[in-house]
Amino acid sequence: MPIARAAKRAAVRLGAVALAGALLAACGGSSDDASDSAGGKVTLTVDLFGSFGYKEAGLYAEYEKLHPNVTIKQTDTEDEADYWKSLQTRLAGGGGLADVQGIEVGRIASVTQQQAEKFEDLKTYGADQLKSRFAEAKWAAATGKDGQVLGLGTDVGPEAMCYRTDLLKQAGLPTDREELAKKWSTWEGYLDLGRQYKAGAPAKSAWLDSVGSLFSIMIGQERERYYDASGKLIWETNPALEAAWNTSVEAAQDGLSAELDQWSPQWNQAFAAGSFATIPCPAWMLGYIKGQAGAGGEGKWDIAALPGGAGNWGGSYLSIPRAAQHKKEAYELIEWLTAPEQQAKLFRKQGNFPSATGAIDEVADAKDPYFSNAPIGQIFGDAAKAAPVQVLGVHDQNVNQQITNALSEVERKGTSPEKAWSNAKKGVDNTIG
């Protein structure tokens, strides 16, 4: 990049604008993109993680039909931690970045507080006119220290409990979503049902997928998790985090977990294999479950309210790197994708719950045939309204990853909780300094 910038300055002085454009194209993207743009055709690259659902819901195809000059090419990485690591490498080098990059809510504070200069201020393109579309907390989280708008909100992650009705029935447990919600109104009640399930469970089937997912969903019910409102790191002394840790350890030691690493190939296969009966599920996970469990899972899954009250796990943003090739066109795409109409379509088809306030009322009556016709609009809508506005810190995701790694040691290796906690502390210290 320094060579390209120096060459650009020299070229401008000489009036060789075409040469400068070619050098910039080589630095930030492919020459194919540059030729597309010159011919009136634009190929927009979108790089995401997990399951945003745009392609599956037909939104890209709809946008391309409305904009015949635009072709959208998406790449994605299942594991957000791998995605973020790769994104950091590309941001440092300035090359290989997409026109649109997804940012997980646990990383947005890093963008606004430490990397604002690497992303476009979307106010340049009129994003400040969109503020009323979004919940206040969603908008504020992507606002930089100097008022920059560094991302547009996609979804939020109101939480519920997804479960396999066929497996619960085989184990002699109730399957009605309202009855289950009463029985597991507390996390201790949830573990009690898990012990009953274990006693009569089908072969090779556990109560839940992993204690890491249990921890993440529980800590999502808290306003302060890893940082306090002043920006101080508090995870080691936070009593709410300690309670989530202890419950997760209890589940591991009681043998209630299938001991699966989330996002691993084995975890993916387990959705169809019936390796676990319940999984704490934010709204965005519905589309992922459908994709992994496949057609054979339709009607076997259902959804009930979460133990312990409402919470939020996840949610994302769409941002545009400074090195993007097609900034204006990229902004037009993300403005359209995050509009209430598209967010409502995405929820009805994939389960990603809207962050656009106008879409929330629109989906209140939504039901999902795949999940036994569960009233997903009501379940996730009630959770979204009651969920706390969370304090976000620069290293939220890093801290969470170290804690869930430590819990995995407890459930899979039999490591003592004290030793695992010490390992988590060392991991956090090494990761964030």
N, C-alpha and C positions, 0 to 999 in steps of 0.2 A: 504493500500500500504506500509507503513513503516514496518509492520510486514512481508509482503511478501519479501521486499528487504532484511531485516535482515536475514530471513530464507534462502534466496538465497545465501547470502554471507557465511553463515554457511555451507550450502550444498556443495558449491563449495570447501570449505576448506576440507570437508570430502570426496569429489569426488562423491557426490550423485547428479549428473547432472540431472538425471530423476526427482528427487524430486523438484529441482529448476524450471524445465520446467513446472511441474504441478502447482506449486504455481503461476508462472507468468500467466499461462493460466487462472487460477481462478480469477486473478486480472483484466486482460485486456479483457477477452472475455469468451466464454463458453468452457467447456471441449469438446463439440462436435466439435468445430473448431480445437482443438488440435488433436483429433483423426483423423479428416479428413486429416489434414496435414501429420500426421504420415503414413497414408495409401496411400499417393500420391494424395489424393483428397483434394481440398481446397474450402471451402465455403467463398466467399468474401462478406462482409457486406458493404452496401452503404447506407448512411443516408443523405437525401436531403430535400429540402423545395420547395414549389411551384410546377412548372412543368418543370423539366429538359428534359423530353421527351425521355430518352434513351430506356425505356421499350416499350413505345408506338411506337417508330420508329423501333423497332426490333433489336436495337444494342446489347442489352444483349444477345439475342438469337444467334445473329451472332458471338459474342465473345465466347460464350459457345461452339458453333460448332467448332470454330477454336482451342479452348482449352478444350478438353473433360474432363480434370481433374478439371475444374473450374465450380462452381455453384455460381451465383450471387443472393444475396437476398437484395432487396431494401426496406427501410422504408422511408416515407416522411411525412412532416407536411405542410399543406397548408399555414399557416401564418408564415412568416419568423421570426417575432418577437418572437413567441412562440418557434420556432426551436432554435433560438440563445440563448434564456434564458436556455433552456434545455441543449444545448451544453456547455454553461458556467458551469453549475452545474456538468456535467460529466467530463469536463476538470479539474475542481477543485478537484474532487474526484479520478480521474484517471481511473475509471471503466465505463463500459457500452458504450464505444466508438466504433464506426464502423471502419472498415479498411479504408474507404473513407468517408470524411465529406465534404459536400458542404459549401462554404463560399460566401456570397453575397458581391458584390463589395463595398457596403457601410460599410462592416465589415472588409475588408482586411487590412486596416491600423491598426486596433486593433490587428490583428494577427501579422503583421510585426513589429509593434512598442512595443507591450505589451505582446505578448504570443508566441513569436518565439520558446521558449524552449519547448513548448508543442506540436510542430509539427515537422515532419521530414524535414530535409534539402534535397530536392529532387535532389540536385547535387550529393549526395551520390550514386544515381542510374543512373546518366548520364544526368540529366535534363538540364545541362548547354549547351548540344549539341543541344537543341531544341529552343534556343533563337530566331533564325532567322525565326521560324515558325510564330511568333506572332507579332502583332503591338507593337511598342516600349512601348507605354504607358501601354498596357495590361500587358506586361512582368514586367515592372518596378514596377507596383503597388504591385506585390506579392514578391518583393525582399526585404529581411530584411536588417537591418542596417549594418550587417557584410557580406552582399552578399549572404545570404542564399536564396534559391528558395523554397518558402513555399506554392506554389500552382501552378497548371497549368490552364490557362484560358479556360473557356468553350465558352461562348457567350458574346456578347455585346448587348446593348439595344438601337439601333437607333429607333427614335420615328416617329410615324405617327398617323393618326386619323382613327379609325375603325368606321363604321356607318352602320345602317340598311336602305337599299334602300327602302324597302317596307314601313317603317314608315315615311321616309322623303316624299315619294310620296303621302301618305295619307294626310300629312300636307301641301301639295302644294309646297314643296321645290324641287329644282333640285336634281338629283341623280348621275349625271355624275361626276366622280372623279376629272377631270381637272377643270370643272366649279366650283365645290365646293372649290377646292384648291385656286382658284382666289378669290372667295367670302369671304373665311375665311383666307386670307393671313396674317391678323393680328388677335390678340386675341380679340380685340374689334369687328372685323368683325365676329368672331366666336360667340360672345355673342349676336350680332345683329341677326344672323341667329337663335340663340336659342330662342330669343324673338318671332320671326316669327313662329318658330315651336310650341312654347307654345300656340300661338293664334289658331292654327289649328290642334293641336296634337290629335292622337287617345286617347281614355280614358285610364287613369292610365299609361301614358307614359311621361317621362320627357326628356329633351334635353341631359343630361349627367348623369352618374352614381352617382358621388359624387364630391364635390369640393376638396376633398383631392387628388383625382387622377388628377384633373386639376392643383393643386399646384405642385404636384410631377413632372408632365410632363413639366411644365413651368420652374421650377428650374433646370430641367435637360438640359435646353438650355444654361446654364451659366457655365463658367469656374470655377469661385469662387462662392460657395454657402454658406456653413456653416463655412468654414475655408479659410484663405488666404494661399499663398504659403509658408509663414514662419511658418505655423502651428497655427496661432492665430485664436481663435474663433471669427467670425465676423458677425454671422447671424443677430444679433440685429441691426446692422448698415449698412447691405448690401442693397444698393438701388434696386438691381435686385430681391432680396428676397422680399423686400417691395412691388415691383410691382406685383410679383406673388401672394402675400397675398391679395393685394387690388383687383386684378382681381377675385380671388377666392371668396372673400367676396361679390363682386358685383353679381357674379353668384348665390350665396346662397340667397342674399336678393331679387333678381329678381325671385326667385322660379324656377330656371332652372335645379335644381338637383333632382334626385330621392331619395336623402338622404340615401344612402346605405353605410354601412361600408364595405370597400373592404375586400375580403376573408371571409366574413360572409356567412352563409347558405342562407340568403335572397339575397345577392349579386349574389351568384352562380345561384340561381333560376331565377334571373331577366334576365339573358342572353337569356333564352328560352322564357320567358314570355313577352318580348318586353317592359320592364319597362323603358328603355332608348334608345335613338336613336343614340347617339354617345358615344364613349369612347376613350380617348387618349390612344394609345396602342404602347408600345415598341414591338419590334419584338417577344420577348419571349411570349407575351400574346396571340399570334395567336393560339398556341396549346391549351392554357387554354380556349379560347373562343370556340373552336371546341368541347372541352370536355364538357363544360357546356351547350352550345346551342344545341349540338347534331345534328343528321342527319336532323332534321327539320329546322335547321338554314342555311343549305347549299344553296348558291345562294342568300340568303337574305342580307348577309354582303358584304361590299366592304371596300376599303382602299384608302385614299387620303393623300397627303402631309400635314404635320403638320402646323398649324398657327404659325407665328412668327419665322420661321427658324428651322434649324436642332438642335437636342439635343440627349442626351443619358440618359436613365433611366434603371439602373440595369446592369445585367451581373454578372457572377459568376466565381468561381474557384473550383477546386477539390484539397483537401489537405489530407494528411495522418497524423493522430495523432501519437505521440510517443508511445502511448499505444496500437496501432493497433496490431493485431495478425499476419497478413500476409503482412508485409510491401513491400517486393519485388514483390509479386504477385499483390498487390494493385497498386504499381507504374506501372507495366506493363499494367494494366487495364486502368488507367487514361491517360497514354501516348497514348494508342490506341484510347480512347474515344475522346481525344482532338486533334487528328491528323486531318489534313485538309480534308482527305477523309470522315471521320466520321462526321466532322462538316458540310460538304456540304450535306451529306445525312440527317442529323438532320434538317437542314434548309428547305430542300425541303419537308420533311414530317411533321415537327412540327412548323417551323417558327423561331426557335432560330438562330439568325444571328451570323455567325462565327466570332471569334476573330483571327483565323488562317488566315494569309494574303493570303496563297495559295488557300483558299477556297472561298474568296470573289469574285474573278473574275470568278470562276467556277459556281457560282450561279447567275450571273448577269442577265441571261435570265429566271430565275425561275418565274413561275406564280402559283397561288393557285386557283384551281377550287372552293373550298369552299367559298372563298371570291370573287365571281363573276369573277374569272380568273384575279384578280388583279396582275400586274407585281411587285410582292413583291421583286424580286431581284433588280430591278431598284429603287423602292421607298426606301427600307431600305438601299440599297447600297449607293445611293446618300446622304441619311441622315447620314450614318456612316462616309462617307468621309468629310462631312461638320461639323460634331459635334465637339464641343470644347473638348480638353483634360482636363478633370476635375481635380481640386485639391481635393484630398481625405483626410478626417480627421478621427481621431480615433472614434469619436462619430457621424458620419454623420447620421446613421440610427436612433440613439436615438433622435437627434434634429428633424429630419424629422417626426418621430412618434409623438412628442409632438406638433408640428405645425399642423399636420393633425388632431390630436385629438382636438385641439382648433378650427380648422375650422369646425369640426363636431358639436361642440357646437353652432356655429353661424347658421349652416344650419338646425339643428334638434331641438335646444332648443330656438333659437332666442336670444342667448347671444350677447351682444354688441361686436363689433370687438375689442374695447379697453379692455374690460374685458377678452375676449378670448385670446388676445395677452399677457396680464398679466399672465393668467393661463399657457400659453405656456412657458413663461419665468420661472415661478416657477417650471414647470415640467422639463425643461432642467436643472435648478439648482439642483433639487432633484435627477435627474437621473445621471448626470455626475459630480456632486459636484462642 
